[in-house]
């Protein structure tokens, strides 16, 4: 049984690698990283408001690009 779960993990990891090599996958990774960076710093009381706004803007920009691509793909599949 462990061999099966290990094989499934490797197959899933390979599928994820193939996904992030696509334009949609790259947009997703950029959005995910921007969002994580924002939330990691949101509770940091030593970070400047300016820097937090920059991180928030980056998160918003990458989210908008990601969602735009999702909408584009959804319209192609109608």
C-alpha positions as CSV (number, residue, x, y, z in Angstrom):
1,X,0.0,0.0,0.0
2,X,2.8,2.6,0.8
3,X,4.1,2.0,-2.7
4,X,0.7,2.9,-4.2
5,X,0.5,6.1,-2.2
6,X,4.0,7.0,-3.1
7,X,3.3,6.4,-6.8
8,X,0.2,8.6,-6.5
9,X,2.2,11.3,-4.8
10,X,4.8,11.3,-7.6
11,X,2.1,11.3,-10.3
12,X,0.3,14.2,-8.6
13,X,3.6,16.1,-8.3
14,X,4.4,15.5,-12.0
15,X,0.9,16.7,-13.0
16,X,1.5,19.8,-10.8
17,X,4.9,20.5,-12.5
18,X,3.2,20.2,-15.9
19,X,0.5,22.6,-14.7
20,X,2.9,25.3,-13.5
21,X,4.7,25.1,-16.8
22,X,1.5,26.5,-18.5
23,X,0.6,30.1,-18.7
24,X,-2.3,29.5,-16.3
25,X,-0.1,27.7,-13.9
26,X,2.5,30.5,-13.9
27,X,-0.3,33.0,-13.2
28,X,-1.5,30.8,-10.3
29,X,1.9,30.5,-8.8
30,X,2.5,34.3,-9.0
31,X,-0.8,35.0,-7.4
32,X,-0.2,32.4,-4.7
33,X,3.2,33.8,-3.8
34,X,1.9,37.4,-3.8
35,X,-0.9,36.4,-1.5
36,X,1.4,34.5,0.9
37,X,3.8,37.4,1.0
38,X,1.0,39.8,1.9
39,X,-0.4,37.6,4.7
40,X,3.0,36.8,6.1
41,X,3.6,40.5,6.6
42,X,0.1,41.7,7.5
43,X,0.5,41.0,11.2
44,X,4.1,42.4,11.3
45,X,3.8,45.6,13.2
46,X,7.2,46.7,12.1
47,X,6.4,46.7,8.4
48,X,5.6,50.1,6.9
49,X,2.2,50.9,5.7
50,X,3.7,51.7,2.3
51,X,5.3,48.2,2.0
52,X,2.1,46.6,3.1
53,X,0.2,48.5,0.4
54,X,2.8,47.5,-2.2
55,X,2.3,43.8,-1.2
56,X,-1.5,44.3,-1.3
57,X,-1.3,45.9,-4.8
58,X,0.9,43.0,-6.0
59,X,-1.6,40.5,-4.7
60,X,-4.5,42.3,-6.3
61,X,-2.6,42.7,-9.7
62,X,-1.7,39.0,-9.8
63,X,-5.2,37.9,-8.8
64,X,-6.7,40.1,-11.5
65,X,-4.3,38.5,-14.1
66,X,-5.1,35.0,-12.9
67,X,-8.9,35.6,-13.0
68,X,-8.7,37.2,-16.4
69,X,-7.0,34.1,-17.7
70,X,-9.6,31.9,-16.1
71,X,-12.4,33.9,-17.7
72,X,-10.6,33.7,-21.1
73,X,-10.4,29.9,-20.7
74,X,-14.0,29.6,-19.6
75,X,-15.1,31.6,-22.7
76,X,-13.1,29.3,-24.9
77,X,-14.8,26.2,-23.5
78,X,-18.4,27.4,-24.0
